[in-house]
């Protein structure tokens, strides 16, 4: 009878060890899945932020793009001399300040009388870290 008892206790210990190993492997896989999901979300945000910043950069390079086309495309943007803020909702659609989840800041500074430098940055909100940032310059054409 003792032989049967020692065999069953050995089997029970083996089962406990196997369950422990599978539990640890499952927890590790779950952690990797969560990390990959958040990495995918950040990559998607970065991709959309890059596309939005490049789009505004193309407007800057056009003759009178900022003065004429930007207010038409982004009617709820805050446009001040030297500083423009465009607000986006969670789906990166232009929206008002109160519904904003992301925002794009466009800072301009005159390098000389014909050259203006622009710094474009996209962040989640005014206090968050920057998702994407770029700089561009535009020459004003002579009349």
Secondary structure, DSSP 8 states (H G I E B T S, - for coil): -HHHHHHHHHHHHHHHHHHHHHHHHHHHHHHHHHHHHHHHHHHHHHHHHHHHHHHHHHHHHSTTIIIIIHHHH-TTSEEETTEEEEEE-TTS-B--GGG-SEEEEEEEEESSSSEEEEEEEEESSTTS-EEEEEEEEEE----
